[in-house]
Every structure is written in C-alpha cells, then in structure tokens.
Amino acid sequence: FLLDDILLAPLNGLIWIAEKIHDQAMEELLDEEGVRQELRELYMLLETGKISEAEFEEREAALVERLEEIEAYKNGESA
C-alpha cells in the first residue's frame, strides 16, 4: 500500500490542483455581485458620456444575460 501511495502521489496532486482550479472558476462564474458592479460601472460610463448608447445596450444585454444564467444555475435550472 505504501508503494501505491508513492506511485499515485503525483496523480493525486494533479487531481487536487484541478479541483481547486474548478472551484475558483465556478466562484468567479457565479459572482453575482461582480456582475452587478460591472453594471453599475457601465451605467456610470453612459451617464458621463464615455460610451455610446449602442455600446451601452450591447454590454448591458450581455451582463443581464449573465445575471439570468447565474440565477438559473443557482435555482438548479439548465441555462
């Protein structure tokens, strides 16, 4: 059993790293507050005239869609 542990240690290490990367990616993907902050910044850019109405609408639609996907995932629905 000791030999198995020694031989499998590199594989177990890779699995552990992959799980940590997956956890971090999911945390960033489901960061609802981060998306809301991006929306606030986007509204500020529009109000200050730093982006056009068309660019605002395009970026806003993408952010709202992300929020809807996050909500659907949290509710167990497939997006």
Residue pairs with C-beta under 8 A, 6 or more apart in sequence:
28 34
29 70
30 70
30 73
30 74
32 67
32 70
32 71
35 63
35 66
35 67
35 70
36 67
38 63
39 60
39 63
39 64
39 67
42 51
42 56
42 59
42 60
42 63
45 51
45 56
46 53
46 56
51 59
68 79
69 79
72 78
72 79
73 79
